[in-house]
Amino acid sequence: MSPASMTSSAAAAESLLAFWADAGVDAMLLDEPVDRIALGRVVPPRPPERKLAPAPAAPASAAVTPDLSAALAEAHRLAAAAPDLEALKAAIEAFDGCPLKFEGAARQSVFYRGALDAPLMVIGEGPGQEEDLRGEPFVGRAGQLLDKMLGAAGLNGRAFITNSVFWRPPGNRNPTAAEQMVCAPFLERAVALLKPRMLLLVGGPSAKSMLKREEGILALRGRWFEWRSEDGSIELPALPTLHPAFLLRQPAAKKKAWSDLQTLAERLDRPHRD
């Protein structure tokens, strides 16, 4: 096989795996069935006992994962004390309770960009390398595609764009539920301060975290849900859709995302009461 063919095959395999991961697939099946009931009846031999050497002491410089409950309490305290979005941005920068601040971020926290009176809040997954460098969400290739999509739907200047976490995950992986949990008080405070009329949840990790659901994004997208704040004081319609990074890998799916944005724009422009 030529180097060009190998590169093409590897790219196709990577694209297919990314497609299934975004669709919520978390297991692969073997070609031949395995009788695990029969295997369970077989008692494995007891391994010989061996003495374990004591584990080496962790170096003093090793990062310690903060206690989740303490981090949550601190996040709630800092978020509640922020009177406006700029103060909230400063509170996020001062917050040390999310491990991503010390694991993935090279430069800074990444909070928001967009209009401060926007009727629409767009919530993605987490910052990437370009976002980490510039300090704004969705400014790489995926962000450029998102801007084009919002513009085509008539939503230019009407969106406030942020993420479910505010620091870049290592290797651009998806944020974990714990990482999203400690960032949630800041996100809820942003909703309370911005007062948007609806939410656009971009990508599976964002939709699952905000809606507390386990389905993959292909099952959630295009369906309206009600998002509620933790204290129940805020309820907003929320629409999950496909992430622009997924659309760059699977251009054929752009039709689905465009349909979602048209649905959202139509509902956003309906006459409404406060």
HULINNOR-V943508 format. One record per residue. PSI is psi in radians with two decimals (NA if undefined). D_CENTER is the distance of its C-alpha to the mean C-alpha in whole Angstrom. Layout:
psi=(PSI PSI)
d_center=(D_CENTER D_CENTER)
//
This chain:
psi=(2.35 2.73 -0.65 -0.71 -0.70 -0.72 -0.75 -0.75 -0.72 -0.71 -0.70 -0.70 -0.72 -0.73 -0.72 -0.76 -0.71 -0.67 -0.84 -0.61 -0.78 -0.46 -0.12 0.07 2.21 0.27 2.64 2.51 2.60 2.83 -0.63 2.46 2.63 2.16 1.56 -0.36 -0.78 -0.71 -0.54 -0.34 -0.26 2.13 2.02 2.60 2.56 2.18 2.62 2.49 2.49 2.61 2.32 2.39 2.53 2.45 2.43 2.55 2.45 2.45 2.65 -0.42 -0.09 2.44 2.41 2.20 2.17 2.60 2.26 -0.73 -0.68 -0.69 -0.71 -0.76 -0.72 -0.69 -0.76 -0.73 -0.83 -0.73 -0.77 -0.48 -0.14 2.05 -0.30 3.10 -0.59 -0.68 -0.63 -0.68 -0.75 -0.64 -0.70 -0.75 -0.55 -0.19 2.23 0.18 -0.13 2.15 -0.44 -0.46 -0.49 -0.08 -0.83 -0.57 2.28 -0.49 -1.03 2.99 2.73 1.91 -1.21 2.92 2.78 -3.01 2.41 -0.09 0.47 2.42 -0.16 2.27 2.16 2.17 1.99 -2.78 -1.12 2.83 2.67 -2.89 -0.80 -0.68 -0.69 -0.66 -0.67 -0.28 0.31 2.55 2.65 1.05 -0.04 -2.74 -0.75 -0.68 -0.65 -0.68 -0.71 -0.76 -0.71 -0.72 -0.77 -0.70 -0.74 -0.49 0.09 0.46 0.25 2.31 0.16 0.22 2.43 2.11 2.24 -2.92 2.96 -0.36 2.78 0.17 2.64 2.17 2.53 2.32 0.27 0.47 2.96 2.52 2.61 2.89 -0.66 -0.71 -0.71 -0.61 -0.75 -0.30 -0.27 -0.69 -0.63 -0.67 -0.73 -0.64 -0.62 -0.70 -0.78 -0.67 -0.71 -0.64 0.95 2.88 -0.39 2.90 2.46 1.98 1.96 1.91 2.74 -0.87 -0.67 -0.84 -0.76 -0.74 -0.80 -0.62 -0.11 0.85 2.80 -0.13 2.73 2.90 -0.52 -0.42 -0.48 -0.56 2.56 0.03 2.40 2.39 2.89 2.04 2.39 2.42 2.87 -0.66 0.01 0.11 -0.30 2.29 2.28 2.51 2.40 2.36 1.98 2.57 3.05 2.56 2.45 -0.57 -0.64 -0.68 -0.54 -0.55 -0.52 1.34 -0.48 -0.37 -0.10 -0.51 -0.70 -0.79 -0.67 -0.68 -0.70 -0.78 -0.63 -0.73 -0.76 -0.80 -0.68 -0.74 -0.63 -0.54 0.01 2.59 2.41 2.82 2.51 NA)
d_center=(38 38 35 34 34 32 29 29 28 26 24 24 23 20 19 20 18 15 16 17 13 11 14 14 17 17 21 23 27 30 33 35 35 35 38 36 38 41 39 39 42 43 43 42 45 44 43 46 45 44 44 40 40 39 35 36 35 31 32 32 29 27 23 23 20 21 22 19 21 23 19 18 22 22 18 20 23 22 20 23 25 23 26 24 21 22 23 20 19 21 20 17 19 21 19 19 18 14 15 13 16 18 17 14 15 19 19 18 15 13 13 14 16 18 21 22 23 21 21 18 14 11 8 5 2 5 9 11 15 16 14 15 18 19 17 15 12 12 15 16 17 14 14 18 17 15 18 20 19 19 22 24 23 25 22 22 23 21 18 16 13 10 6 5 7 10 11 11 10 13 14 11 9 6 6 8 9 12 10 8 11 13 11 11 15 15 12 15 18 16 16 20 21 20 21 19 21 18 14 12 9 8 7 7 4 4 8 9 8 9 12 13 13 14 14 13 11 15 16 14 15 18 18 18 17 18 16 18 18 18 22 22 24 21 20 19 18 15 15 12 12 12 10 12 12 13 16 17 17 19 21 22 19 19 22 19 17 20 21 18 19 22 22 20 22 25 24 23 27 29 31 30 31 30)
//
